[in-house]
Amino acid sequence: MSLDREPAHVQLAVDLIQLLEENKVAADTVLAALPLVIADYQNKLRAEQGNERNSQ
């Protein structure tokens, strides 16, 4: 299956799943880590948006 035409977020999700599976990360560990990853990237996005507003 080619992902070339899929949106970037779908390609990233597939890559992340493959990485986690190849490294045999337990499902419960992945699920426990995801809220931390989400919070971190939400903070990064807010900071980027704040920087964009400040530079205008």
C-alpha distance matrix in Angstrom:
0.0 3.8 6.5 9.2 10.6 10.7 14.2 15.4 16.2 12.8 11.5 14.8 14.5 11.3 13.2 16.3 15.1 13.8 17.2 19.2 17.8 18.3 21.8 22.5 23.8 25.3 24.0 27.6 27.7 24.6 25.9 29.3 28.1 26.0 29.2 30.5 27.5 27.6 31.3 31.1 28.7 30.7 33.8 32.2 31.2 34.7 36.2 34.2 35.3 38.8 38.9 37.8 40.6 43.1 42.3 42.9
3.8 0.0 3.8 5.6 7.5 8.4 11.9 12.9 14.5 11.6 9.8 13.3 13.9 11.2 12.5 16.0 15.7 14.5 17.4 19.8 19.1 19.3 22.6 23.8 24.8 26.6 25.5 28.9 28.6 25.3 26.7 29.9 28.2 26.0 29.1 30.2 26.9 26.9 30.5 30.0 27.3 29.3 32.3 30.3 29.2 32.9 34.2 31.9 33.0 36.6 36.4 35.1 38.0 40.5 39.5 40.0
6.5 3.8 0.0 3.8 5.5 5.1 8.3 9.2 10.8 8.1 6.3 10.0 10.9 8.8 10.3 13.6 13.8 13.3 15.9 18.3 18.2 18.8 21.7 23.0 23.5 25.3 23.9 27.1 26.7 23.1 24.4 27.5 25.6 23.2 26.0 27.1 23.7 23.5 27.1 26.6 23.7 25.7 28.6 26.7 25.5 29.1 30.5 28.2 29.3 32.9 32.7 31.5 34.4 36.9 36.0 36.5
9.2 5.6 3.8 0.0 3.8 5.6 8.2 9.0 11.8 10.1 8.0 11.5 13.3 11.8 12.5 15.9 16.8 16.2 18.3 21.0 21.2 21.4 24.1 25.9 26.3 28.4 27.1 30.2 29.5 25.9 27.2 30.1 27.9 25.4 28.1 28.9 25.3 25.0 28.4 27.6 24.5 26.5 29.2 26.9 25.5 29.2 30.3 27.7 28.7 32.3 31.8 30.3 33.3 35.8 34.5 34.9
10.6 7.5 5.5 3.8 0.0 3.8 6.6 8.9 11.5 9.8 9.1 12.7 14.1 13.2 14.7 17.7 18.4 18.4 20.7 23.0 23.3 24.0 26.7 28.1 28.2 29.9 28.3 31.1 30.7 27.0 27.9 30.8 28.8 26.0 28.3 29.4 26.0 25.2 28.5 28.1 24.8 26.2 29.2 27.1 25.2 28.7 30.1 27.5 28.0 31.7 31.5 29.7 32.4 35.1 34.0 34.0
10.7 8.4 5.1 5.6 3.8 0.0 3.8 6.5 8.2 6.2 6.5 9.9 10.9 10.5 12.4 15.0 15.6 16.2 18.5 20.4 20.9 22.1 24.5 25.7 25.4 27.0 25.1 27.8 27.5 23.7 24.3 27.3 25.4 22.5 24.7 26.0 22.7 21.7 25.1 25.0 21.7 23.1 26.2 24.4 22.6 26.0 27.7 25.3 25.8 29.5 29.7 28.1 30.7 33.5 32.7 32.9
14.2 11.9 8.3 8.2 6.6 3.8 0.0 3.8 5.5 5.4 6.5 8.8 10.2 11.1 12.7 14.5 15.8 17.0 18.7 20.4 21.6 22.9 24.8 26.1 25.3 26.9 24.9 27.2 26.6 22.9 23.2 25.9 23.8 20.7 22.5 23.7 20.3 19.1 22.3 22.0 18.6 19.8 22.8 21.0 19.0 22.3 24.1 21.7 22.0 25.8 26.0 24.4 26.9 29.7 29.1 29.2
15.4 12.9 9.2 9.0 8.9 6.5 3.8 0.0 3.8 5.5 5.1 6.1 8.6 10.0 10.5 12.2 14.2 15.4 16.4 18.3 19.9 21.0 22.5 24.2 23.3 25.2 23.5 25.7 24.7 21.0 21.8 24.1 21.6 18.7 20.7 21.3 17.8 16.9 20.0 19.3 15.9 17.6 20.4 18.3 16.7 20.2 21.6 19.2 20.1 23.7 23.7 22.4 25.3 27.8 27.0 27.6
16.2 14.5 10.8 11.8 11.5 8.2 5.5 3.8 0.0 3.8 5.4 5.0 6.1 8.7 9.8 10.4 12.2 14.2 15.2 16.4 18.2 19.8 21.1 22.3 21.0 22.5 20.5 22.5 21.7 17.9 18.3 20.7 18.5 15.3 17.2 18.2 14.8 13.7 17.0 16.8 13.6 15.1 18.2 16.7 15.1 18.6 20.4 18.5 19.3 22.8 23.3 22.4 24.9 27.5 27.3 28.0
12.8 11.6 8.1 10.1 9.8 6.2 5.4 5.5 3.8 0.0 3.8 5.4 5.1 6.3 8.6 9.9 10.6 12.4 14.2 15.4 16.5 18.3 20.1 21.0 20.2 21.5 19.5 21.9 21.5 17.7 18.2 21.1 19.3 16.3 18.6 20.0 16.8 15.9 19.6 19.6 16.7 18.2 21.5 20.2 18.8 22.2 24.0 22.3 23.1 26.6 27.1 26.2 28.7 31.3 31.1 31.7
11.5 9.8 6.3 8.0 9.1 6.5 6.5 5.1 5.4 3.8 0.0 3.8 5.5 5.3 6.2 8.7 10.0 10.7 12.3 14.4 15.5 16.5 18.5 20.0 19.6 21.5 20.1 22.8 21.9 18.2 19.5 22.2 20.0 17.5 20.2 21.0 17.5 17.4 20.9 20.3 17.5 19.6 22.5 20.7 19.7 23.4 24.7 22.8 24.0 27.5 27.5 26.7 29.6 31.9 31.4 32.3
14.8 13.3 10.0 11.5 12.7 9.9 8.8 6.1 5.0 5.4 3.8 0.0 3.8 5.4 5.0 6.1 8.5 9.8 10.4 12.2 14.1 15.2 16.5 18.2 17.3 19.4 18.1 20.4 19.1 15.5 16.9 19.2 16.7 14.3 17.0 17.5 13.9 14.2 17.6 16.8 14.2 16.7 19.3 17.5 17.1 20.7 21.9 20.3 21.9 25.1 25.2 24.8 27.7 29.8 29.5 30.7
14.5 13.9 10.9 13.3 14.1 10.9 10.2 8.6 6.1 5.1 5.5 3.8 0.0 3.8 5.4 5.1 6.1 8.5 9.8 10.6 12.2 14.1 15.4 16.4 15.3 16.8 15.0 17.4 16.7 13.0 14.0 16.8 14.8 12.2 15.2 16.3 13.2 13.2 16.9 16.8 14.6 16.8 19.8 18.7 18.2 21.6 23.2 22.1 23.4 26.5 27.1 26.8 29.4 31.7 31.8 32.9
11.3 11.2 8.8 11.8 13.2 10.5 11.1 10.0 8.7 6.3 5.3 5.4 3.8 0.0 3.8 5.5 5.2 6.1 8.6 10.0 10.5 12.1 14.3 15.2 15.0 16.7 15.3 18.4 17.8 14.3 15.8 18.8 17.1 15.0 18.3 19.3 16.3 16.7 20.5 20.2 18.2 20.5 23.4 22.1 21.8 25.2 26.7 25.4 26.8 30.0 30.3 30.0 32.8 35.0 34.8 36.0
13.2 12.5 10.3 12.5 14.7 12.4 12.7 10.5 9.8 8.6 6.2 5.0 5.4 3.8 0.0 3.8 5.5 5.1 6.1 8.7 9.9 10.5 12.3 14.1 14.1 16.5 15.9 18.8 17.5 14.2 16.4 18.9 16.6 15.1 18.5 18.8 15.6 16.7 20.2 19.2 17.4 20.3 22.7 21.0 21.2 24.8 25.7 24.4 26.3 29.3 29.3 29.2 32.2 34.1 33.8 35.2
16.3 16.0 13.6 15.9 17.7 15.0 14.5 12.2 10.4 9.9 8.7 6.1 5.1 5.5 3.8 0.0 3.8 5.4 5.0 6.1 8.5 9.8 10.7 12.2 11.2 13.6 12.9 15.5 13.9 10.6 12.9 15.2 12.8 11.5 15.0 15.3 12.3 13.7 17.2 16.4 15.0 18.0 20.3 19.1 19.6 23.0 24.0 23.2 25.2 27.9 28.2 28.5 31.3 33.0 33.1 34.8
15.1 15.7 13.8 16.8 18.4 15.6 15.8 14.2 12.2 10.6 10.0 8.5 6.1 5.2 5.5 3.8 0.0 3.8 5.5 5.2 6.1 8.5 9.9 10.4 9.9 11.6 10.6 13.7 13.0 9.8 11.9 14.8 13.3 12.1 15.8 16.7 14.2 15.5 19.0 18.8 17.7 20.3 22.9 22.1 22.5 25.7 27.0 26.4 28.1 30.9 31.4 31.7 34.3 36.2 36.5 38.0
13.8 14.5 13.3 16.2 18.4 16.2 17.0 15.4 14.2 12.4 10.7 9.8 8.5 6.1 5.1 5.4 3.8 0.0 3.8 5.5 5.1 6.0 8.5 9.7 10.5 12.9 12.8 16.1 15.2 12.4 15.1 17.8 16.1 15.4 19.2 19.6 17.1 18.7 22.1 21.5 20.4 23.2 25.6 24.4 25.0 28.4 29.3 28.5 30.5 33.3 33.4 33.7 36.5 38.3 38.2 39.9
17.2 17.4 15.9 18.3 20.7 18.5 18.7 16.4 15.2 14.2 12.3 10.4 9.8 8.6 6.1 5.0 5.5 3.8 0.0 3.8 5.5 5.2 6.2 8.6 8.8 12.0 12.7 15.6 13.7 11.3 14.6 16.5 14.4 14.3 18.0 17.8 15.3 17.6 20.7 19.6 18.9 22.1 23.9 22.7 23.7 27.1 27.7 27.0 29.4 31.9 31.8 32.5 35.4 36.8 36.8 38.8
19.2 19.8 18.3 21.0 23.0 20.4 20.4 18.3 16.4 15.4 14.4 12.2 10.6 10.0 8.7 6.1 5.2 5.5 3.8 0.0 3.8 5.6 5.2 6.1 5.4 8.3 9.0 11.8 10.1 7.9 11.3 13.3 11.7 12.0 15.8 15.9 14.0 16.3 19.3 18.7 18.6 21.5 23.4 22.8 24.0 27.0 27.8 27.7 29.9 32.2 32.5 33.4 36.1 37.5 37.9 39.8
17.8 19.1 18.2 21.2 23.3 20.9 21.6 19.9 18.2 16.5 15.5 14.1 12.2 10.5 9.9 8.5 6.1 5.1 5.5 3.8 0.0 3.8 5.4 4.9 6.2 8.4 9.2 12.6 11.9 10.1 13.1 15.6 14.6 14.9 18.7 19.2 17.5 19.5 22.7 22.3 22.1 24.8 27.0 26.4 27.3 30.4 31.4 31.1 33.2 35.7 36.0 36.7 39.4 41.0 41.3 43.1
18.3 19.3 18.8 21.4 24.0 22.1 22.9 21.0 19.8 18.3 16.5 15.2 14.1 12.1 10.5 9.8 8.5 6.0 5.2 5.6 3.8 0.0 3.8 5.4 7.9 10.9 12.5 15.7 14.4 13.0 16.3 18.3 16.9 17.5 21.3 21.3 19.4 21.8 24.8 23.9 23.6 26.7 28.6 27.5 28.7 32.0 32.6 32.1 34.5 36.9 36.9 37.6 40.6 41.9 42.0 43.9
21.8 22.6 21.7 24.1 26.7 24.5 24.8 22.5 21.1 20.1 18.5 16.5 15.4 14.3 12.3 10.7 9.9 8.5 6.2 5.2 5.4 3.8 0.0 3.8 5.6 9.1 11.5 14.0 12.0 11.4 15.0 16.3 14.8 16.2 19.8 19.3 17.8 20.7 23.3 22.3 22.5 25.7 27.2 26.4 28.0 31.0 31.4 31.3 33.9 36.0 36.0 37.1 39.9 41.1 41.3 43.5
22.5 23.8 23.0 25.9 28.1 25.7 26.1 24.2 22.3 21.0 20.0 18.2 16.4 15.2 14.1 12.2 10.4 9.7 8.6 6.1 4.9 5.4 3.8 0.0 3.8 6.2 8.9 11.5 10.4 10.3 13.6 15.1 14.5 16.0 19.5 19.5 18.6 21.2 23.8 23.4 23.8 26.7 28.4 28.0 29.5 32.3 33.1 33.2 35.5 37.6 38.0 39.1 41.7 43.0 43.5 45.6
23.8 24.8 23.5 26.3 28.2 25.4 25.3 23.3 21.0 20.2 19.6 17.3 15.3 15.0 14.1 11.2 9.9 10.5 8.8 5.4 6.2 7.9 5.6 3.8 0.0 3.8 6.5 8.5 6.7 6.8 10.2 11.4 10.8 12.5 16.0 15.9 15.3 17.9 20.4 20.1 20.9 23.6 25.2 25.1 26.7 29.4 30.2 30.6 32.8 34.8 35.4 36.6 39.0 40.3 41.0 43.1
25.3 26.6 25.3 28.4 29.9 27.0 26.9 25.2 22.5 21.5 21.5 19.4 16.8 16.7 16.5 13.6 11.6 12.9 12.0 8.3 8.4 10.9 9.1 6.2 3.8 0.0 3.8 5.5 5.3 6.4 8.8 10.0 10.8 12.5 15.6 16.2 16.2 18.4 20.8 21.2 22.2 24.4 26.1 26.6 28.0 30.4 31.5 32.2 34.2 36.1 37.0 38.3 40.4 41.8 42.8 44.8
24.0 25.5 23.9 27.1 28.3 25.1 24.9 23.5 20.5 19.5 20.1 18.1 15.0 15.3 15.9 12.9 10.6 12.8 12.7 9.0 9.2 12.5 11.5 8.9 6.5 3.8 0.0 3.8 5.4 5.1 6.1 8.5 9.9 10.6 13.6 15.0 15.0 16.6 19.1 20.1 20.8 22.6 24.8 25.5 26.5 28.7 30.3 31.0 32.5 34.6 35.8 36.8 38.8 40.5 41.6 43.3
27.6 28.9 27.1 30.2 31.1 27.8 27.2 25.7 22.5 21.9 22.8 20.4 17.4 18.4 18.8 15.5 13.7 16.1 15.6 11.8 12.6 15.7 14.0 11.5 8.5 5.5 3.8 0.0 3.8 5.5 5.1 6.1 8.6 10.1 12.2 13.6 14.5 16.1 18.0 19.3 20.6 22.0 23.9 25.1 26.3 28.2 29.7 30.9 32.4 34.1 35.5 36.8 38.6 40.1 41.5 43.3
27.7 28.6 26.7 29.5 30.7 27.5 26.6 24.7 21.7 21.5 21.9 19.1 16.7 17.8 17.5 13.9 13.0 15.2 13.7 10.1 11.9 14.4 12.0 10.4 6.7 5.3 5.4 3.8 0.0 3.8 5.5 5.1 6.2 8.7 11.1 11.5 12.3 14.6 16.3 17.0 18.5 20.4 21.9 22.8 24.5 26.4 27.6 28.7 30.6 32.1 33.3 34.8 36.7 38.0 39.3 41.3
24.6 25.3 23.1 25.9 27.0 23.7 22.9 21.0 17.9 17.7 18.2 15.5 13.0 14.3 14.2 10.6 9.8 12.4 11.3 7.9 10.1 13.0 11.4 10.3 6.8 6.4 5.1 5.5 3.8 0.0 3.8 5.5 5.1 6.2 9.4 10.3 10.1 12.1 14.5 15.1 16.0 18.0 19.9 20.6 21.9 24.1 25.4 26.2 28.0 29.9 31.0 32.2 34.2 35.7 36.9 38.7
25.9 26.7 24.4 27.2 27.9 24.3 23.2 21.8 18.3 18.2 19.5 16.9 14.0 15.8 16.4 12.9 11.9 15.1 14.6 11.3 13.1 16.3 15.0 13.6 10.2 8.8 6.1 5.1 5.5 3.8 0.0 3.8 5.4 5.3 7.6 9.6 10.2 11.2 13.4 15.0 15.9 17.2 19.3 20.6 21.5 23.3 25.1 26.2 27.5 29.3 30.9 32.0 33.7 35.4 36.8 38.4
29.3 29.9 27.5 30.1 30.8 27.3 25.9 24.1 20.7 21.1 22.2 19.2 16.8 18.8 18.9 15.2 14.8 17.8 16.5 13.3 15.6 18.3 16.3 15.1 11.4 10.0 8.5 6.1 5.1 5.5 3.8 0.0 3.8 5.7 6.7 7.8 9.6 11.0 12.3 13.8 15.6 16.8 18.3 19.9 21.3 22.7 24.2 25.8 27.2 28.6 30.2 31.8 33.3 34.6 36.3 38.1
28.1 28.2 25.6 27.9 28.8 25.4 23.8 21.6 18.5 19.3 20.0 16.7 14.8 17.1 16.6 12.8 13.3 16.1 14.4 11.7 14.6 16.9 14.8 14.5 10.8 10.8 9.9 8.6 6.2 5.1 5.4 3.8 0.0 3.8 5.7 5.4 6.4 8.8 10.2 10.9 12.6 14.4 15.7 16.8 18.6 20.3 21.5 22.8 24.6 26.0 27.3 28.9 30.7 31.9 33.3 35.4
26.0 26.0 23.2 25.4 26.0 22.5 20.7 18.7 15.3 16.3 17.5 14.3 12.2 15.0 15.1 11.5 12.1 15.4 14.3 12.0 14.9 17.5 16.2 16.0 12.5 12.5 10.6 10.1 8.7 6.2 5.3 5.7 3.8 0.0 3.8 5.4 5.0 6.0 8.5 9.8 10.6 12.1 14.2 15.3 16.3 18.2 19.9 20.9 22.3 24.1 25.6 26.8 28.5 30.1 31.5 33.2
29.2 29.1 26.0 28.1 28.3 24.7 22.5 20.7 17.2 18.6 20.2 17.0 15.2 18.3 18.5 15.0 15.8 19.2 18.0 15.8 18.7 21.3 19.8 19.5 16.0 15.6 13.6 12.2 11.1 9.4 7.6 6.7 5.7 3.8 0.0 3.8 5.5 5.0 6.1 8.5 10.0 10.4 12.2 14.2 15.2 16.4 18.3 19.8 20.9 22.3 24.2 25.6 26.9 28.4 30.3 31.9
30.5 30.2 27.1 28.9 29.4 26.0 23.7 21.3 18.2 20.0 21.0 17.5 16.3 19.3 18.8 15.3 16.7 19.6 17.8 15.9 19.2 21.3 19.3 19.5 15.9 16.2 15.0 13.6 11.5 10.3 9.6 7.8 5.4 5.4 3.8 0.0 3.8 5.4 5.2 6.1 8.7 9.9 10.7 12.4 14.3 15.4 16.6 18.4 20.0 21.1 22.6 24.5 25.9 27.0 28.8 30.8
27.5 26.9 23.7 25.3 26.0 22.7 20.3 17.8 14.8 16.8 17.5 13.9 13.2 16.3 15.6 12.3 14.2 17.1 15.3 14.0 17.5 19.4 17.8 18.6 15.3 16.2 15.0 14.5 12.3 10.1 10.2 9.6 6.4 5.0 5.5 3.8 0.0 3.8 5.5 5.1 6.2 8.5 10.0 10.6 12.2 14.3 15.4 16.5 18.3 19.9 21.0 22.5 24.4 25.7 27.0 29.0
27.6 26.9 23.5 25.0 25.2 21.7 19.1 16.9 13.7 15.9 17.4 14.2 13.2 16.7 16.7 13.7 15.5 18.7 17.6 16.3 19.5 21.8 20.7 21.2 17.9 18.4 16.6 16.1 14.6 12.1 11.2 11.0 8.8 6.0 5.0 5.4 3.8 0.0 3.8 5.5 5.3 6.0 8.6 9.9 10.4 12.2 14.2 15.2 16.3 18.2 19.8 21.0 22.5 24.2 25.8 27.3
31.3 30.5 27.1 28.4 28.5 25.1 22.3 20.0 17.0 19.6 20.9 17.6 16.9 20.5 20.2 17.2 19.0 22.1 20.7 19.3 22.7 24.8 23.3 23.8 20.4 20.8 19.1 18.0 16.3 14.5 13.4 12.3 10.2 8.5 6.1 5.2 5.5 3.8 0.0 3.8 5.5 5.1 6.2 8.6 9.9 10.6 12.3 14.2 15.3 16.4 18.3 20.0 21.1 22.5 24.4 26.2
31.1 30.0 26.6 27.6 28.1 25.0 22.0 19.3 16.8 19.6 20.3 16.8 16.8 20.2 19.2 16.4 18.8 21.5 19.6 18.7 22.3 23.9 22.3 23.4 20.1 21.2 20.1 19.3 17.0 15.1 15.0 13.8 10.9 9.8 8.5 6.1 5.1 5.5 3.8 0.0 3.8 5.5 5.2 6.3 8.7 10.0 10.7 12.4 14.3 15.3 16.6 18.5 20.2 21.1 22.7 24.9
28.7 27.3 23.7 24.5 24.8 21.7 18.6 15.9 13.6 16.7 17.5 14.2 14.6 18.2 17.4 15.0 17.7 20.4 18.9 18.6 22.1 23.6 22.5 23.8 20.9 22.2 20.8 20.6 18.5 16.0 15.9 15.6 12.6 10.6 10.0 8.7 6.2 5.3 5.5 3.8 0.0 3.8 5.3 4.9 6.0 8.5 9.6 10.3 12.1 14.0 15.1 16.3 18.3 19.7 20.9 22.8
30.7 29.3 25.7 26.5 26.2 23.1 19.8 17.6 15.1 18.2 19.6 16.7 16.8 20.5 20.3 18.0 20.3 23.2 22.1 21.5 24.8 26.7 25.7 26.7 23.6 24.4 22.6 22.0 20.4 18.0 17.2 16.8 14.4 12.1 10.4 9.9 8.5 6.0 5.1 5.5 3.8 0.0 3.8 5.4 5.1 6.2 8.6 9.8 10.5 12.2 14.2 15.3 16.6 18.3 20.0 21.5
33.8 32.3 28.6 29.2 29.2 26.2 22.8 20.4 18.2 21.5 22.5 19.3 19.8 23.4 22.7 20.3 22.9 25.6 23.9 23.4 27.0 28.6 27.2 28.4 25.2 26.1 24.8 23.9 21.9 19.9 19.3 18.3 15.7 14.2 12.2 10.7 10.0 8.6 6.2 5.2 5.3 3.8 0.0 3.8 5.4 5.1 6.1 8.6 9.8 10.4 12.2 14.2 15.3 16.4 18.4 20.3
32.2 30.3 26.7 26.9 27.1 24.4 21.0 18.3 16.7 20.2 20.7 17.5 18.7 22.1 21.0 19.1 22.1 24.4 22.7 22.8 26.4 27.5 26.4 28.0 25.1 26.6 25.5 25.1 22.8 20.6 20.6 19.9 16.8 15.3 14.2 12.4 10.6 9.9 8.6 6.3 4.9 5.4 3.8 0.0 3.8 5.5 5.1 6.1 8.6 9.8 10.5 12.3 14.3 15.2 16.5 18.7
31.2 29.2 25.5 25.5 25.2 22.6 19.0 16.7 15.1 18.8 19.7 17.1 18.2 21.8 21.2 19.6 22.5 25.0 23.7 24.0 27.3 28.7 28.0 29.5 26.7 28.0 26.5 26.3 24.5 21.9 21.5 21.3 18.6 16.3 15.2 14.3 12.2 10.4 9.9 8.7 6.0 5.1 5.4 3.8 0.0 3.8 5.4 5.1 6.1 8.5 9.8 10.5 12.4 14.2 15.4 16.9
34.7 32.9 29.1 29.2 28.7 26.0 22.3 20.2 18.6 22.2 23.4 20.7 21.6 25.2 24.8 23.0 25.7 28.4 27.1 27.0 30.4 32.0 31.0 32.3 29.4 30.4 28.7 28.2 26.4 24.1 23.3 22.7 20.3 18.2 16.4 15.4 14.3 12.2 10.6 10.0 8.5 6.2 5.1 5.5 3.8 0.0 3.8 5.4 5.1 6.0 8.6 9.8 10.6 12.2 14.3 15.7
36.2 34.2 30.5 30.3 30.1 27.7 24.1 21.6 20.4 24.0 24.7 21.9 23.2 26.7 25.7 24.0 27.0 29.3 27.7 27.8 31.4 32.6 31.4 33.1 30.2 31.5 30.3 29.7 27.6 25.4 25.1 24.2 21.5 19.9 18.3 16.6 15.4 14.2 12.3 10.7 9.6 8.6 6.1 5.1 5.4 3.8 0.0 3.8 5.4 5.0 6.1 8.6 9.9 10.4 12.3 14.5
34.2 31.9 28.2 27.7 27.5 25.3 21.7 19.2 18.5 22.3 22.8 20.3 22.1 25.4 24.4 23.2 26.4 28.5 27.0 27.7 31.1 32.1 31.3 33.2 30.6 32.2 31.0 30.9 28.7 26.2 26.2 25.8 22.8 20.9 19.8 18.4 16.5 15.2 14.2 12.4 10.3 9.8 8.6 6.1 5.1 5.4 3.8 0.0 3.8 5.4 5.1 6.2 8.7 9.9 10.6 12.7
35.3 33.0 29.3 28.7 28.0 25.8 22.0 20.1 19.3 23.1 24.0 21.9 23.4 26.8 26.3 25.2 28.1 30.5 29.4 29.9 33.2 34.5 33.9 35.5 32.8 34.2 32.5 32.4 30.6 28.0 27.5 27.2 24.6 22.3 20.9 20.0 18.3 16.3 15.3 14.3 12.1 10.5 9.8 8.6 6.1 5.1 5.4 3.8 0.0 3.8 5.4 5.1 6.3 8.7 10.0 11.0
38.8 36.6 32.9 32.3 31.7 29.5 25.8 23.7 22.8 26.6 27.5 25.1 26.5 30.0 29.3 27.9 30.9 33.3 31.9 32.2 35.7 36.9 36.0 37.6 34.8 36.1 34.6 34.1 32.1 29.9 29.3 28.6 26.0 24.1 22.3 21.1 19.9 18.2 16.4 15.3 14.0 12.2 10.4 9.8 8.5 6.0 5.0 5.4 3.8 0.0 3.8 5.4 5.2 6.2 8.7 10.2
38.9 36.4 32.7 31.8 31.5 29.7 26.0 23.7 23.3 27.1 27.5 25.2 27.1 30.3 29.3 28.2 31.4 33.4 31.8 32.5 36.0 36.9 36.0 38.0 35.4 37.0 35.8 35.5 33.3 31.0 30.9 30.2 27.3 25.6 24.2 22.6 21.0 19.8 18.3 16.6 15.1 14.2 12.2 10.5 9.8 8.6 6.1 5.1 5.4 3.8 0.0 3.8 5.4 5.1 6.2 8.8
37.8 35.1 31.5 30.3 29.7 28.1 24.4 22.4 22.4 26.2 26.7 24.8 26.8 30.0 29.2 28.5 31.7 33.7 32.5 33.4 36.7 37.6 37.1 39.1 36.6 38.3 36.8 36.8 34.8 32.2 32.0 31.8 28.9 26.8 25.6 24.5 22.5 21.0 20.0 18.5 16.3 15.3 14.2 12.3 10.5 9.8 8.6 6.2 5.1 5.4 3.8 0.0 3.8 5.5 5.3 6.5
40.6 38.0 34.4 33.3 32.4 30.7 26.9 25.3 24.9 28.7 29.6 27.7 29.4 32.8 32.2 31.3 34.3 36.5 35.4 36.1 39.4 40.6 39.9 41.7 39.0 40.4 38.8 38.6 36.7 34.2 33.7 33.3 30.7 28.5 26.9 25.9 24.4 22.5 21.1 20.2 18.3 16.6 15.3 14.3 12.4 10.6 9.9 8.7 6.3 5.2 5.4 3.8 0.0 3.8 5.5 5.5
43.1 40.5 36.9 35.8 35.1 33.5 29.7 27.8 27.5 31.3 31.9 29.8 31.7 35.0 34.1 33.0 36.2 38.3 36.8 37.5 41.0 41.9 41.1 43.0 40.3 41.8 40.5 40.1 38.0 35.7 35.4 34.6 31.9 30.1 28.4 27.0 25.7 24.2 22.5 21.1 19.7 18.3 16.4 15.2 14.2 12.2 10.4 9.9 8.7 6.2 5.1 5.5 3.8 0.0 3.8 5.6
42.3 39.5 36.0 34.5 34.0 32.7 29.1 27.0 27.3 31.1 31.4 29.5 31.8 34.8 33.8 33.1 36.5 38.2 36.8 37.9 41.3 42.0 41.3 43.5 41.0 42.8 41.6 41.5 39.3 36.9 36.8 36.3 33.3 31.5 30.3 28.8 27.0 25.8 24.4 22.7 20.9 20.0 18.4 16.5 15.4 14.3 12.3 10.6 10.0 8.7 6.2 5.3 5.5 3.8 0.0 3.8
42.9 40.0 36.5 34.9 34.0 32.9 29.2 27.6 28.0 31.7 32.3 30.7 32.9 36.0 35.2 34.8 38.0 39.9 38.8 39.8 43.1 43.9 43.5 45.6 43.1 44.8 43.3 43.3 41.3 38.7 38.4 38.1 35.4 33.2 31.9 30.8 29.0 27.3 26.2 24.9 22.8 21.5 20.3 18.7 16.9 15.7 14.5 12.7 11.0 10.2 8.8 6.5 5.5 5.6 3.8 0.0
